[in-house]
Amino acid sequence: MKHTLPATKVRAQFFSLIEDTDHPGKFLTVTVGGEPKVVMMSASDFEGWQETLEIMADKELMQDIREAMKEVNSGKLVSHEEVKKMLKL
């Protein structure tokens, strides 16, 4: 469910819309006077967005991620089995 409804319809269908949007990837844009005002989504999706924004705001962490991605793309990584052999596990 990815659609838009006016607040008056949301009010009339509120509890069923809670059930409809309480699934990953489903959200509802609520309009007032034809203008988007708020979005209804599951709490787990909202928490995921918050975590993503926090990660993206951390410049050091983002740099670490970029460097790790370069290593992945350069082929410098070794498999789990190779690490175990190197550590004699």
PyMOL commands that place a pseudoatom at each C-alpha (Angstrom):
pseudoatom trace, name=CA, resn=MET, resi=1, chain=A, elem=C, hetatm=0, pos=[0.000, 0.000, 0.000]
pseudoatom trace, name=CA, resn=LYS, resi=2, chain=A, elem=C, hetatm=0, pos=[1.627, 3.197, -1.178]
pseudoatom trace, name=CA, resn=HIS, resi=3, chain=A, elem=C, hetatm=0, pos=[-1.078, 5.727, -1.639]
pseudoatom trace, name=CA, resn=THR, resi=4, chain=A, elem=C, hetatm=0, pos=[-2.493, 9.067, -0.566]
pseudoatom trace, name=CA, resn=LEU, resi=5, chain=A, elem=C, hetatm=0, pos=[-5.709, 9.852, 1.264]
pseudoatom trace, name=CA, resn=PRO, resi=6, chain=A, elem=C, hetatm=0, pos=[-7.222, 13.055, 2.613]
pseudoatom trace, name=CA, resn=ALA, resi=7, chain=A, elem=C, hetatm=0, pos=[-7.305, 13.394, 6.406]
pseudoatom trace, name=CA, resn=THR, resi=8, chain=A, elem=C, hetatm=0, pos=[-11.111, 13.165, 6.467]
pseudoatom trace, name=CA, resn=LYS, resi=9, chain=A, elem=C, hetatm=0, pos=[-11.009, 9.677, 4.906]
pseudoatom trace, name=CA, resn=VAL, resi=10, chain=A, elem=C, hetatm=0, pos=[-8.122, 8.657, 7.147]
pseudoatom trace, name=CA, resn=ARG, resi=11, chain=A, elem=C, hetatm=0, pos=[-10.169, 9.665, 10.188]
pseudoatom trace, name=CA, resn=ALA, resi=12, chain=A, elem=C, hetatm=0, pos=[-13.057, 7.455, 9.054]
pseudoatom trace, name=CA, resn=GLN, resi=13, chain=A, elem=C, hetatm=0, pos=[-10.777, 4.473, 8.322]
pseudoatom trace, name=CA, resn=PHE, resi=14, chain=A, elem=C, hetatm=0, pos=[-8.112, 5.064, 10.958]
pseudoatom trace, name=CA, resn=PHE, resi=15, chain=A, elem=C, hetatm=0, pos=[-7.944, 1.628, 12.620]
pseudoatom trace, name=CA, resn=SER, resi=16, chain=A, elem=C, hetatm=0, pos=[-8.064, -0.316, 9.365]
pseudoatom trace, name=CA, resn=LEU, resi=17, chain=A, elem=C, hetatm=0, pos=[-5.327, 1.942, 7.958]
pseudoatom trace, name=CA, resn=ILE, resi=18, chain=A, elem=C, hetatm=0, pos=[-3.169, 1.188, 10.990]
pseudoatom trace, name=CA, resn=GLU, resi=19, chain=A, elem=C, hetatm=0, pos=[-3.493, -2.508, 10.182]
pseudoatom trace, name=CA, resn=ASP, resi=20, chain=A, elem=C, hetatm=0, pos=[-2.833, -1.863, 6.477]
pseudoatom trace, name=CA, resn=THR, resi=21, chain=A, elem=C, hetatm=0, pos=[0.336, 0.154, 7.071]
pseudoatom trace, name=CA, resn=ASP, resi=22, chain=A, elem=C, hetatm=0, pos=[1.751, -2.098, 9.794]
pseudoatom trace, name=CA, resn=HIS, resi=23, chain=A, elem=C, hetatm=0, pos=[3.767, -4.088, 7.246]
pseudoatom trace, name=CA, resn=PRO, resi=24, chain=A, elem=C, hetatm=0, pos=[7.270, -3.485, 5.868]
pseudoatom trace, name=CA, resn=GLY, resi=25, chain=A, elem=C, hetatm=0, pos=[7.328, -1.145, 2.886]
pseudoatom trace, name=CA, resn=LYS, resi=26, chain=A, elem=C, hetatm=0, pos=[3.723, -0.014, 3.214]
pseudoatom trace, name=CA, resn=PHE, resi=27, chain=A, elem=C, hetatm=0, pos=[2.897, 3.599, 3.957]
pseudoatom trace, name=CA, resn=LEU, resi=28, chain=A, elem=C, hetatm=0, pos=[0.175, 6.168, 3.507]
pseudoatom trace, name=CA, resn=THR, resi=29, chain=A, elem=C, hetatm=0, pos=[0.532, 9.870, 2.779]
pseudoatom trace, name=CA, resn=VAL, resi=30, chain=A, elem=C, hetatm=0, pos=[-2.149, 11.938, 4.505]
pseudoatom trace, name=CA, resn=THR, resi=31, chain=A, elem=C, hetatm=0, pos=[-3.184, 15.190, 2.854]
pseudoatom trace, name=CA, resn=VAL, resi=32, chain=A, elem=C, hetatm=0, pos=[-4.952, 18.271, 4.152]
pseudoatom trace, name=CA, resn=GLY, resi=33, chain=A, elem=C, hetatm=0, pos=[-6.404, 20.567, 1.535]
pseudoatom trace, name=CA, resn=GLY, resi=34, chain=A, elem=C, hetatm=0, pos=[-4.716, 18.467, -1.139]
pseudoatom trace, name=CA, resn=GLU, resi=35, chain=A, elem=C, hetatm=0, pos=[-1.243, 19.028, 0.331]
pseudoatom trace, name=CA, resn=PRO, resi=36, chain=A, elem=C, hetatm=0, pos=[0.794, 16.155, 1.815]
pseudoatom trace, name=CA, resn=LYS, resi=37, chain=A, elem=C, hetatm=0, pos=[1.142, 16.690, 5.567]
pseudoatom trace, name=CA, resn=VAL, resi=38, chain=A, elem=C, hetatm=0, pos=[2.158, 13.418, 7.241]
pseudoatom trace, name=CA, resn=VAL, resi=39, chain=A, elem=C, hetatm=0, pos=[3.051, 9.838, 6.442]
pseudoatom trace, name=CA, resn=MET, resi=40, chain=A, elem=C, hetatm=0, pos=[1.698, 6.779, 8.236]
pseudoatom trace, name=CA, resn=MET, resi=41, chain=A, elem=C, hetatm=0, pos=[4.055, 3.785, 8.302]
pseudoatom trace, name=CA, resn=SER, resi=42, chain=A, elem=C, hetatm=0, pos=[4.938, 0.875, 10.559]
pseudoatom trace, name=CA, resn=ALA, resi=43, chain=A, elem=C, hetatm=0, pos=[6.997, 1.616, 13.634]
pseudoatom trace, name=CA, resn=SER, resi=44, chain=A, elem=C, hetatm=0, pos=[9.683, -0.828, 12.454]
pseudoatom trace, name=CA, resn=ASP, resi=45, chain=A, elem=C, hetatm=0, pos=[10.024, 0.975, 9.101]
pseudoatom trace, name=CA, resn=PHE, resi=46, chain=A, elem=C, hetatm=0, pos=[10.215, 4.319, 10.909]
pseudoatom trace, name=CA, resn=GLU, resi=47, chain=A, elem=C, hetatm=0, pos=[12.957, 3.019, 13.225]
pseudoatom trace, name=CA, resn=GLY, resi=48, chain=A, elem=C, hetatm=0, pos=[14.859, 1.719, 10.207]
pseudoatom trace, name=CA, resn=TRP, resi=49, chain=A, elem=C, hetatm=0, pos=[14.700, 5.123, 8.525]
pseudoatom trace, name=CA, resn=GLN, resi=50, chain=A, elem=C, hetatm=0, pos=[15.898, 6.788, 11.733]
pseudoatom trace, name=CA, resn=GLU, resi=51, chain=A, elem=C, hetatm=0, pos=[18.844, 4.402, 11.993]
pseudoatom trace, name=CA, resn=THR, resi=52, chain=A, elem=C, hetatm=0, pos=[19.747, 4.982, 8.347]
pseudoatom trace, name=CA, resn=LEU, resi=53, chain=A, elem=C, hetatm=0, pos=[19.703, 8.754, 8.840]
pseudoatom trace, name=CA, resn=GLU, resi=54, chain=A, elem=C, hetatm=0, pos=[21.875, 8.445, 11.951]
pseudoatom trace, name=CA, resn=ILE, resi=55, chain=A, elem=C, hetatm=0, pos=[24.420, 6.348, 10.058]
pseudoatom trace, name=CA, resn=MET, resi=56, chain=A, elem=C, hetatm=0, pos=[24.443, 8.756, 7.129]
pseudoatom trace, name=CA, resn=ALA, resi=57, chain=A, elem=C, hetatm=0, pos=[24.990, 11.703, 9.502]
pseudoatom trace, name=CA, resn=ASP, resi=58, chain=A, elem=C, hetatm=0, pos=[28.095, 10.062, 11.014]
pseudoatom trace, name=CA, resn=LYS, resi=59, chain=A, elem=C, hetatm=0, pos=[30.911, 11.211, 8.716]
pseudoatom trace, name=CA, resn=GLU, resi=60, chain=A, elem=C, hetatm=0, pos=[33.511, 8.854, 10.195]
pseudoatom trace, name=CA, resn=LEU, resi=61, chain=A, elem=C, hetatm=0, pos=[31.253, 5.830, 9.913]
pseudoatom trace, name=CA, resn=MET, resi=62, chain=A, elem=C, hetatm=0, pos=[30.338, 6.715, 6.337]
pseudoatom trace, name=CA, resn=GLN, resi=63, chain=A, elem=C, hetatm=0, pos=[34.036, 7.006, 5.477]
pseudoatom trace, name=CA, resn=ASP, resi=64, chain=A, elem=C, hetatm=0, pos=[34.648, 3.579, 7.027]
pseudoatom trace, name=CA, resn=ILE, resi=65, chain=A, elem=C, hetatm=0, pos=[31.789, 2.158, 4.956]
pseudoatom trace, name=CA, resn=ARG, resi=66, chain=A, elem=C, hetatm=0, pos=[33.178, 3.705, 1.759]
pseudoatom trace, name=CA, resn=GLU, resi=67, chain=A, elem=C, hetatm=0, pos=[36.625, 2.269, 2.488]
pseudoatom trace, name=CA, resn=ALA, resi=68, chain=A, elem=C, hetatm=0, pos=[35.153, -1.161, 3.186]
pseudoatom trace, name=CA, resn=MET, resi=69, chain=A, elem=C, hetatm=0, pos=[33.223, -1.016, -0.086]
pseudoatom trace, name=CA, resn=LYS, resi=70, chain=A, elem=C, hetatm=0, pos=[36.462, -0.221, -1.932]
pseudoatom trace, name=CA, resn=GLU, resi=71, chain=A, elem=C, hetatm=0, pos=[38.041, -3.305, -0.373]
pseudoatom trace, name=CA, resn=VAL, resi=72, chain=A, elem=C, hetatm=0, pos=[35.084, -5.442, -1.389]
pseudoatom trace, name=CA, resn=ASN, resi=73, chain=A, elem=C, hetatm=0, pos=[35.326, -4.182, -4.957]
pseudoatom trace, name=CA, resn=SER, resi=74, chain=A, elem=C, hetatm=0, pos=[39.110, -4.592, -5.086]
pseudoatom trace, name=CA, resn=GLY, resi=75, chain=A, elem=C, hetatm=0, pos=[39.053, -8.271, -4.166]
pseudoatom trace, name=CA, resn=LYS, resi=76, chain=A, elem=C, hetatm=0, pos=[41.175, -7.805, -1.022]
pseudoatom trace, name=CA, resn=LEU, resi=77, chain=A, elem=C, hetatm=0, pos=[38.746, -9.743, 1.137]
pseudoatom trace, name=CA, resn=VAL, resi=78, chain=A, elem=C, hetatm=0, pos=[39.220, -13.349, 2.154]
pseudoatom trace, name=CA, resn=SER, resi=79, chain=A, elem=C, hetatm=0, pos=[36.592, -15.964, 2.890]
pseudoatom trace, name=CA, resn=HIS, resi=80, chain=A, elem=C, hetatm=0, pos=[35.572, -17.125, 6.332]
pseudoatom trace, name=CA, resn=GLU, resi=81, chain=A, elem=C, hetatm=0, pos=[37.296, -20.447, 5.661]
pseudoatom trace, name=CA, resn=GLU, resi=82, chain=A, elem=C, hetatm=0, pos=[40.549, -18.684, 4.735]
pseudoatom trace, name=CA, resn=VAL, resi=83, chain=A, elem=C, hetatm=0, pos=[40.454, -16.669, 7.968]
pseudoatom trace, name=CA, resn=LYS, resi=84, chain=A, elem=C, hetatm=0, pos=[39.933, -19.843, 9.971]
pseudoatom trace, name=CA, resn=LYS, resi=85, chain=A, elem=C, hetatm=0, pos=[42.954, -21.433, 8.252]
pseudoatom trace, name=CA, resn=MET, resi=86, chain=A, elem=C, hetatm=0, pos=[45.098, -18.361, 8.881]
pseudoatom trace, name=CA, resn=LEU, resi=87, chain=A, elem=C, hetatm=0, pos=[44.113, -18.395, 12.568]
pseudoatom trace, name=CA, resn=LYS, resi=88, chain=A, elem=C, hetatm=0, pos=[44.524, -22.194, 12.699]
pseudoatom trace, name=CA, resn=LEU, resi=89, chain=A, elem=C, hetatm=0, pos=[40.978, -22.721, 13.960]
for i in range(1, 89): cmd.bond("trace and resi %d" % i, "trace and resi %d" % (i + 1))
show_as sticks, trace
zoom trace
